[in-house]
Amino acid sequence: MPTWILIVLVIMFVISPIAKAVAKAITAKASRPELAPDEDGAHRIVGLEEQMRLLSDQVYELADRQEFLTRLLEASPSASISAKPED
């Protein structure tokens, strides 16, 4: 079998379908409508960012309090710590 026949068959049955699929994907992506920016979504994202900032501030504050209490308890080892409430 001559080489040129093999090349033609490869082009017809392998490369051509791949090229058609790529062209179809490009055409489909180009024909999709562009989404308009959503004002409500933008406000929700801004609100979430603010809430995350507040939450991180609260976590840092709790960590500071925990560190203070740990240092306070380590400084006074003579104080007895009881799990039972005193009457």
Rosetta blueprint (number, residue, H / E / L):
1 M L
2 P L
3 T H
4 W H
5 I H
6 L H
7 I H
8 V H
9 L H
10 V H
11 I H
12 M H
13 F H
14 V H
15 I H
16 S H
17 P H
18 I H
19 A H
20 K H
21 A H
22 V H
23 A H
24 K H
25 A H
26 I H
27 T H
28 A H
29 K H
30 A H
31 S H
32 R L
33 P L
34 E L
35 L L
36 A L
37 P L
38 D L
39 E H
40 D H
41 G H
42 A H
43 H H
44 R H
45 I H
46 V H
47 G H
48 L H
49 E H
50 E H
51 Q H
52 M H
53 R H
54 L H
55 L H
56 S H
57 D H
58 Q H
59 V H
60 Y H
61 E H
62 L H
63 A H
64 D H
65 R H
66 Q H
67 E H
68 F H
69 L H
70 T H
71 R H
72 L H
73 L H
74 E H
75 A H
76 S L
77 P L
78 S L
79 A L
80 S L
81 I L
82 S L
83 A L
84 K L
85 P L
86 E L
87 D L
